[in-house]
Amino acid sequence: MLRIKGRGVDLGNNRGDLLATVEVAVPSHLSEKAKKALLEFDEQMPKEDPRAELNSKAGLL
């Protein structure tokens, strides 16, 4: 669940937070062709640490 501050219901003098649920559909069975395509895609993607910026801002790095 994600909380987006100040984007929810208007409460008169301020706005509440919007709560959003994210659902990700992941296939349970992949063909060999699909597995190969995903592996090739992964090899082409840059390797990034999604938490690096958060850790940096928090002073953890």
C-alpha positions as CSV (number, residue, x, y, z in Angstrom):
1,M,0.0,0.0,0.0
2,L,1.2,3.5,-0.9
3,R,0.4,6.6,1.1
4,I,0.3,9.9,-0.9
5,K,0.2,12.7,1.6
6,G,-2.3,15.5,0.9
7,R,-3.9,13.9,-2.1
8,G,-6.9,12.3,-0.4
9,V,-10.4,13.5,0.6
10,D,-10.9,17.2,1.2
11,L,-11.5,17.6,4.9
12,G,-12.4,21.3,4.8
13,N,-9.3,22.9,6.3
14,N,-6.9,20.3,4.8
15,R,-6.8,17.2,2.7
16,G,-6.3,13.6,3.9
17,D,-3.9,11.1,2.5
18,L,-4.6,9.0,-0.5
19,L,-4.0,5.3,0.1
20,A,-3.4,3.2,-3.0
21,T,-3.0,-0.6,-3.2
22,V,-0.8,-1.9,-6.0
23,E,-1.5,-5.3,-7.4
24,V,1.1,-7.0,-9.6
25,A,0.1,-10.0,-11.7
26,V,3.0,-12.4,-12.1
27,P,2.5,-15.5,-14.4
28,S,3.0,-18.8,-12.6
29,H,4.2,-20.7,-15.7
30,L,6.4,-19.4,-18.5
31,S,7.3,-21.1,-21.7
32,E,11.0,-21.6,-22.4
33,K,10.8,-18.9,-25.1
34,A,9.3,-16.5,-22.6
35,K,12.0,-17.3,-20.0
36,K,14.7,-16.7,-22.6
37,A,13.1,-13.4,-23.6
38,L,13.0,-12.3,-19.9
39,L,16.6,-13.2,-19.3
40,E,17.7,-11.3,-22.5
41,F,15.7,-8.3,-21.3
42,D,17.3,-8.5,-17.9
43,E,20.8,-8.5,-19.5
44,Q,20.0,-5.3,-21.4
45,M,18.7,-3.4,-18.4
46,P,21.1,-1.2,-16.5
47,K,21.9,-2.6,-13.0
48,E,20.6,0.0,-10.6
49,D,20.0,-0.1,-6.8
50,P,16.5,1.3,-6.3
51,R,17.3,2.1,-2.7
52,A,20.6,4.0,-3.3
53,E,19.0,7.4,-3.5
54,L,16.9,6.8,-0.4
55,N,19.9,5.5,1.5
56,S,21.9,8.5,0.4
57,K,19.2,11.0,1.6
58,A,18.9,9.2,4.9
59,G,22.7,9.3,5.4
60,L,23.1,5.6,5.3
61,L,25.8,5.5,2.6
